[in-house]
Amino acid sequence: MRGTEALAAASRQLSEAGIDGAARDARRLFAFALGIAPERVAVAAPEEILPEVQVRFAAAVAARAARQPLAQITGLREFYGRPFRVTRDTLDPRPETEILVAAALERPFVKMLDLGTGTGCVLLSCLAGMPMAAGTGTDISEAALVVARENAAALHLSRRSRFLCSDWYAEVEGRFDLIVSNPPYIAEAEIADLAPEVRDWEPRWALTPGGDGLDAYRAIASGAGARLMAGGRLLVEIGPTQGSAVAALFAAAGLAGIAIRQDLDERDRVVIAVKPGAAEDLGRL
């Protein structure tokens, strides 16, 4: 069988399964099965494909037709220009989370904390963009922390990062000039309406804290004062309807300079706050 034939059949199968961008996903899975870069598909497709490649491609297409996320099948997702390993124990990094990283990199920092690190994509992207900085990533999932450590090693950032199993601040010591988080924020009532790729395949504990979706922000706000240096920043990703509520939680916790950033679709996406006080201790480890 030639690759062009396999690709056409795969596109039909994915389209019938209701996959948006079926042809695009078929090409990416074909590249994965061949072990080549996606941009090489046009060159490889006219050739006959080996039986073992056919089997690998068929299995990948069947998984995608079952609505497994593409990144879980291939094991990789590009985020902020770098590849990150993804498994069923981590969230699939989303493009809108890059807004959080961009905001974090607007000011220098030397010691950061990433609460709920998952793949480590936020922490490691920030450290890659701030060569003098070091950081700690926490998660309640040991399996997720294994993935984060592997990503740190692959990006040559292990010496400047460490990972800690912790329920928010519970096991964290010291103070930081930057705290970031992309916490679970989906309200319990919204779970049923999520795409199957998210609802059925990504870790539920990383998607929702239950209830109104704000419990993670309550925990982050209540502990921020003890873990931020004076003048230090707190940045969190939010759902598009949560800006005012999260800003109010941060204000009630005594934080100042509160601002809301929007994503490229002009939806509220990141809340920024600062711990009041002279910034004399910023940068001290």
C-alpha positions in Angstrom: 0.0 0.0 0.0 1.2 3.5 -0.8 1.2 6.2 1.7 -1.3 8.3 -0.3 -3.8 5.5 -0.2 -3.3 5.0 3.6 -3.7 8.7 4.2 -6.9 8.9 2.2 -8.4 6.0 4.1 -7.3 7.5 7.4 -8.8 10.9 6.6 -12.1 9.3 5.8 -12.1 7.2 9.0 -11.3 10.3 11.1 -13.9 12.4 9.3 -16.6 9.8 9.9 -15.6 9.7 13.6 -16.3 13.5 13.8 -12.7 14.7 14.0 -12.3 18.3 13.1 -9.3 18.7 10.8 -9.3 15.0 9.9 -6.9 15.3 7.0 -4.4 17.3 9.1 -4.5 14.8 11.9 -4.1 11.9 9.5 -0.9 13.5 8.1 0.5 14.0 11.6 -0.2 10.5 12.6 1.3 9.3 9.4 4.5 11.2 10.2 4.4 9.7 13.7 4.1 6.2 12.3 7.0 6.7 9.9 9.1 8.5 12.5 9.6 11.5 10.3 8.9 15.3 10.6 5.4 16.3 9.6 6.8 18.5 6.8 8.3 15.4 5.2 4.9 13.7 4.7 4.4 15.0 1.1 7.8 13.5 0.1 7.1 10.1 1.8 3.5 9.6 0.9 3.8 8.4 -2.7 6.1 5.5 -1.6 5.1 2.0 -0.5 4.9 1.7 3.2 6.2 -1.2 5.2 3.8 -3.6 6.9 5.0 -2.6 10.4 4.4 1.1 9.5 0.9 0.2 8.3 0.1 -1.5 11.6 1.5 1.4 13.6 -0.4 3.9 11.5 -3.7 2.0 11.7 -3.4 1.8 15.5 -2.7 5.5 15.8 -5.7 6.3 13.6 -8.0 4.0 15.6 -6.9 5.8 18.8 -7.6 9.2 17.3 -11.0 8.0 16.0 -11.8 7.0 19.6 -11.1 10.7 20.4 -7.8 10.2 22.1 -5.9 13.5 21.9 -3.3 13.7 19.2 -0.6 14.7 21.6 -1.3 11.6 23.8 -0.9 9.3 20.8 2.3 10.9 19.5 3.5 11.6 23.0 4.6 15.2 22.1 3.0 18.7 22.0 4.8 21.9 20.9 4.4 24.7 23.4 6.1 28.1 23.3 8.4 26.8 20.5 9.6 23.7 22.3 8.5 20.0 22.4 7.0 18.6 25.6 6.2 15.0 26.4 2.5 14.4 27.1 0.8 11.4 28.7 -2.6 10.6 30.1 -1.3 11.8 33.5 -0.9 15.4 32.3 -2.9 18.1 30.6 -2.3 18.6 27.0 -0.6 22.1 26.9 -2.8 24.6 25.2 -1.9 27.6 23.0 -3.8 30.0 25.3 -1.5 29.0 28.2 1.4 30.7 26.3 -0.2 34.0 27.3 0.7 33.1 30.9 4.3 32.4 30.0 4.6 35.6 27.9 3.2 37.7 30.9 5.6 36.0 33.3 8.6 36.9 31.0 7.7 40.6 30.9 9.8 41.2 34.1 13.0 39.6 35.3 12.8 37.0 38.1 15.3 34.7 39.6 13.3 32.3 41.8 9.9 31.0 40.6 7.2 28.6 41.7 4.8 26.8 39.4 1.8 25.3 41.2 0.3 22.4 39.5 3.1 22.0 37.0 1.8 19.0 35.0 4.2 18.6 32.0 6.3 21.4 33.4 5.6 23.4 30.2 5.0 26.7 32.0 7.9 26.4 34.4 10.4 25.2 31.8 9.3 27.7 29.2 9.8 30.5 31.7 13.2 29.2 32.8 14.3 28.9 29.2 13.4 32.5 28.6 15.2 33.7 31.8 18.6 32.1 31.9 19.6 33.4 35.4 16.4 32.0 37.0 15.7 28.7 38.9 12.3 27.3 39.7 10.2 24.7 41.5 7.3 22.9 40.1 4.7 21.2 42.3 2.0 18.7 41.5 -0.2 16.3 43.5 0.5 13.6 40.8 3.8 11.7 41.1 3.2 10.4 37.6 2.9 14.0 36.2 6.1 14.9 38.0 7.9 12.1 36.3 6.9 13.6 32.9 7.9 17.1 34.1 11.4 15.8 35.1 11.8 14.1 31.7 10.9 17.3 29.9 13.4 19.2 32.0 16.1 16.8 31.1 15.2 16.9 27.4 15.4 20.7 27.4 18.7 20.7 29.4 17.0 22.5 32.3 17.3 20.0 35.1 20.0 21.9 36.9 17.7 25.0 37.2 14.5 23.2 38.0 13.2 20.9 40.7 9.9 19.1 41.2 8.0 18.5 44.3 4.9 16.5 45.2 2.7 19.0 47.0 -0.9 20.0 47.4 -0.5 23.6 46.5 1.9 25.2 49.0 1.8 22.3 51.6 5.3 21.1 51.0 6.8 24.4 49.7 9.4 26.4 51.7 11.0 29.7 51.1 9.8 32.8 49.1 9.7 33.5 45.4 9.6 36.6 43.2 7.3 34.9 40.8 4.5 32.4 41.4 2.5 31.0 38.4 -0.2 28.5 38.0 -2.6 27.0 35.4 -4.8 25.3 38.0 -8.0 23.2 37.5 -10.7 25.8 36.9 -13.6 24.2 35.1 -16.8 24.2 37.1 -18.4 20.8 37.8 -21.5 21.7 35.8 -19.4 22.4 32.7 -17.6 19.0 32.6 -20.3 17.2 30.6 -20.1 19.8 27.8 -16.4 19.4 27.2 -15.0 17.9 24.0 -14.5 14.1 24.4 -10.8 14.5 23.9 -10.7 16.6 27.2 -13.6 15.0 29.2 -12.7 11.4 28.6 -8.9 11.4 28.2 -7.3 14.1 30.3 -6.9 13.7 34.1 -10.1 15.0 35.8 -8.3 16.3 38.8 -6.3 18.6 36.5 -9.5 19.9 34.9 -11.8 20.7 37.7 -11.7 21.2 41.5 -15.5 20.6 41.5 -18.1 23.1 42.6 -17.8 26.6 41.0 -14.3 26.0 39.7 -12.7 28.6 42.0 -11.4 26.4 44.8 -7.8 26.3 43.4 -7.7 30.1 43.2 -8.9 30.4 46.8 -6.0 28.1 47.9 -3.5 30.0 45.7 -4.6 33.4 47.0 -4.7 32.4 50.6 -1.1 31.1 50.6 0.5 33.6 48.3 1.4 36.2 50.9 3.6 33.8 52.8 5.4 32.6 49.7 5.9 35.8 47.7 8.7 38.3 48.3 7.6 41.9 48.6 7.1 43.2 45.1 6.8 39.6 43.8 4.2 38.7 41.2 1.4 36.1 41.1 0.1 35.1 37.7 -2.7 32.5 37.1 -4.5 31.3 34.0 -8.3 31.5 34.3 -11.4 30.5 32.4 -12.9 33.2 30.3 -15.7 34.1 32.7 -13.6 34.0 35.9 -11.6 37.3 35.7 -13.7 39.4 38.1 -14.1 36.6 40.7 -10.4 35.7 40.7 -9.4 39.4 40.9 -11.7 39.8 43.9 -10.1 36.8 45.6 -6.6 38.3 45.1 -7.7 41.7 46.3 -9.2 40.1 49.5 -5.9 38.3 50.1 -4.1 41.7 50.2 -2.5 41.6 46.8 -2.3 44.7 44.7 -1.7 45.9 41.1 -4.3 43.4 39.9 -4.8 43.2 36.1 -6.5 40.9 33.7 -4.9 39.9 30.4 -6.8 38.6 27.4 -5.9 35.9 24.9 -5.9 36.3 21.1 -9.6 35.7 21.0 -10.1 38.7 23.4 -11.2 36.5 26.2 -10.0 37.0 29.8 -7.1 34.5 30.3 -4.6 35.6 32.9 -4.9 37.5 36.2 -1.8 39.2 37.5 -1.2 40.5 41.0 1.7 41.8 43.1 2.5 41.5 46.8 2.7 45.1 48.2 5.9 46.4 49.8 9.3 47.5 48.9 11.0 45.2 46.5 14.3 45.1 48.4 14.4 41.4 48.7 13.6 40.5 45.1 16.2 38.2 43.7 17.5 37.0 47.0 17.5 33.2 47.2 
